[in-house]
Amino acid sequence: MAINTVNIIDEYIKTHPGSKKLHERALKIFSANGATHTARVLDPFRPYVVRAQGTRKWDIDGNEYLDYVMGHGALILGHAHPAVVQAVQEQVAKGTHYGENHPFEVEWAELIQRNMPAMKRIEFFPCGQEANMMAIRLSRLFTGRKKILRFAENFHGWGDELVVTHTPGVSNDYVTMIPGHDLKLVEKELATKEYALVMAEGGGAHMAGQVPWDPDFIRGIPPLAKKYGTIFLIDEVVTGFRDAPGGWQSTIGVTPDLTSLGKIIGGGVGVGALGGRADVMDMLTPKAPPQPFARHSGTWNANPLTAAAGVAACKLYLDGEPQRLANELGAYLREKGNQALKEKGYSCRLYGRTIVHLYLGSLDYEPTEGSLPPTSDAAKLMSKVDEKMRLCVHLLQRGIATMGARFFVLSAYHTKEELDRTVDALISSLDAMAQEGSLGK
Ligand SMILES: Cc1ncc(COP(=O)(O)O)c(C=O)c1O
């Protein structure tokens, strides 16, 4: 694609005529600037994609992108992995919804349980946030309490009790939001014995740790939760089976009472799952009135199409090879990227594991393999959104697709040549932004 650093937006529009036409139609229908997801809102517009395979996707104008959106983190096997395609094709011909129990749902749950043995019971949902909604319901029934303890910038879905702090239009009277990394504050809240549930994102706030956890903070929560009778959930919707076959919790050696999963456990088809302690999950078991239990309806729970894709994908996650490869590639991207950024005198840095985050600003530390920014200042690490949006357009024009240039989601199959190309595109985009005056300090 042609690149004119002076007016990147004009160049982008010129090379995306088909996407532009669709965007104009979409503007008349979809209220969020023509987009169907907040993360797909972009000035001028994101490309309209017609096909994806492996690490690449193509838009309606024939532009090719190296993909680091990876289905909003739902893909670690790349797009259209042959095993998943075959499973879905076979299932679609046999029916997509029996409205009955079926063998795949049992096999799928057993595969998940092999990865996470602490999941004594499992329940499926159409998406990750529904799993978190059920975690709240079950914890309230189990403890007889109402309050939920959450941590700053953690995202668990768009529902009232799950969305990030200070979201307008949200009513969440029973949610207390506190900064992360302060166990004394956690204890102070839990000691009130008013909390049903304390929940934390796997890896850290947003997409596996844009604001990373100090693992010792998470390790300190289970004893406090136990002491004060609160249920502890780790939301592994992003990190579950992506970080390691046992999830992020196995990486840091913590077993929560409940775990929510989603994204990659469905092999690229919409899904959520909740699992954990049998006594808590058994609040789903129907009981005679007046004993309380949680009813769980949902047209798309464990539907055969998703289950077929999920089984095919989860079989491939068992030996940890895709996760090992994605972690190795993450380390490579971090190392190469940080080296190039440093050489060019840019103070921004890349960090993270299989999702590599970009910090666009000044840092006072030298990143090394596996190191994380030494700050738990959530707002700082989540900042510079507008600049990153501009960077996102520059990257798209260089054939690199990201979610708002905030992070690079890796699959097991990105190649080192692709990662080298990505680093070049990042540096050349930052150079262009410096030239056009859109890059801050
Ligand atoms: C950590 C986390 N939890 C929950 C969710 C919600 O999952 P879903 O979008 O499948 O409802 C997300 C979505 O990105 C997430 O990142």
The ligand as an ORCA input file, in Angstrom:
! r2SCAN-3c Opt
* xyz 0 1
  C     -10.797    -10.527     30.641
  C     -12.099    -10.563     29.902
  N     -13.166    -11.076     30.524
  C     -14.361    -11.152     29.923
  C     -14.526    -10.704     28.639
  C     -15.867    -10.790     27.989
  O     -15.861    -11.844     27.086
  P     -16.922    -11.847     25.884
  O     -16.562    -10.700     25.010
  O     -16.718    -13.179     25.230
  O     -18.252    -11.711     26.518
  C     -13.443    -10.183     27.936
  C     -13.582     -9.708     26.554
  O     -12.667     -9.247     25.913
  C     -12.198    -10.093     28.591
  O     -11.128     -9.546     27.982
*
